[in-house]
Amino acid sequence: MIEFRNISKEFKTEAQTNLALDRVSLKVNQREIYGIIGHSGAGKSTLIRVANLLEKPTAGEVFFNGEALTKLTAEELRKKRQDMGMIFQGFHLLKTATVYENIALPLKLVGLNALEIKKRVHQYLSVVGLLEKEQAYPSQLSGGQKQRVAIARALSHRPKVLLCDEATSALDPETTEAILELLNQINRDFGITILLITHEMSVIQRICDRVAVMEAGKVVEEGSLLQVISSPKHPTTQKFINSQFPSGAENLIENSLHEGHLIVELSFVGNVADKPVLAEVAKKFDVYPNILSGNMVPLKKDHYGKLLVELQGNQMETKKCLRYLKEKGIRTEILKGVGSHEAVS
Ligand SMILES: Nc1ncnc2c1ncn2[C@@H]1O[C@H](COP(=O)(O)OP(=O)(O)OP(=O)(O)O)[C@@H](O)[C@H]1O
């Protein structure tokens, strides 16, 4: 649906040239929620602005439904942009206009009649749950409510894609959760494709189907959420994922390691409570698993969890146990072993 093909973007100032995007290629499929994550300066904002050519790439091409956007005339591009709604961290509402007017004015600009405008304003205020606020001014709304108005405004043009530029970064965790759920619902109910950028892994985990990780203008890792989260390859991806889990494992490891034992990190998708694998392990093998710490984070359709476990047993039995866990789809990483277990992997 959206394809970035070899996109580069240079910003030239008198003093220097900034390469904000360095040969970025990505495909966003219809109806998916695609998240781009990266630290400040990675190039996320520049890339999302290239999607609707608010930013023109220095090199490369961006396609929307197979059409090369840079080849369009100004008029064709203006029309095409109506298929791409956008929401921002700072909401971008007109302060001196009511909620109703904030949504109605852009519809008037594209030539809709008063009756149709009224119908759409009410329809989409109802979708975002703010019908009763239509005569309020933005200053009378909370951050979450302002973002809902911005979402209603974007939806009122009946776009095929919603571009979300750090849409929840200015909101508290509870409001963030509500806005993410609303985006999920919009994706599900209207089939609208969503491309979002964020610096928060929790946002990616909560709603995205696929994810790209950016650093210094490049995409360093890309794939389905489950793929990326369960076997992150790039150190930046690993750091983003680890940020979701409490630290302090080093202390636990130091304090609990006994001669001949292994400390293993188990990562899994799904609820381990449904699959009592550690109890099975204890039964099947002559190994005693001792849980040191554990944490679960919710994903769009599932949970992702990590357990830090001390395995007590001889080398042969521990090896069999690790093989068994792998067969069950659990990723195992030996963090520390002593004595004869140093060689087990
Ligand atoms: N208009 C501009 N002029 C010059 N340099 C720019 C301009 N816009 C962005 N840059 C530079 O391009 C690089 C990428 O910036 P960009 O805003 O896309 O990153 P980002 O990942 O969105 O960061 P943030 O989360 O802080 O917004 C940065 O080095 C930035 O300084």
The ligand as a Gaussian input file, in Angstrom:
#p B3LYP/6-31G(d) Opt

LIG

0 1
 N       14.567000      20.632000       8.458000
 C       15.728000      20.090000       8.827000
 N       16.900000      20.721000       8.604000
 C       18.070000      20.160000       8.950000
 N       18.203000      18.961000       9.548000
 C       17.060000      18.298000       9.809000
 C       15.772000      18.821000       9.468000
 N       14.830000      17.911000       9.841000
 C       15.494000      16.874000      10.396000
 N       16.832000      17.094000      10.375000
 C       17.869000      16.173000      10.850000
 O       17.615000      14.904000      10.329000
 C       17.865000      13.889000      11.299000
 C       16.591000      13.060000      11.502000
 O       15.595000      13.872000      12.102000
 P       14.127000      13.359000      12.400000
 O       13.354000      14.499000      13.016000
 O       13.559000      12.725000      11.198000
 O       14.409000      12.228000      13.502000
 P       13.398000      11.548000      14.509000
 O       13.778000      10.122000      14.591000
 O       12.001000      11.850000      14.114000
 O       13.745000      12.277000      15.857000
 P       12.718000      12.886000      16.962000
 O       12.077000      11.698000      17.614000
 O       13.626000      13.637000      17.896000
 O       11.758000      13.775000      16.227000
 C       18.333000      14.624000      12.543000
 O       19.738000      14.615000      12.551000
 C       17.811000      16.004000      12.360000
 O       18.626000      16.961000      13.016000

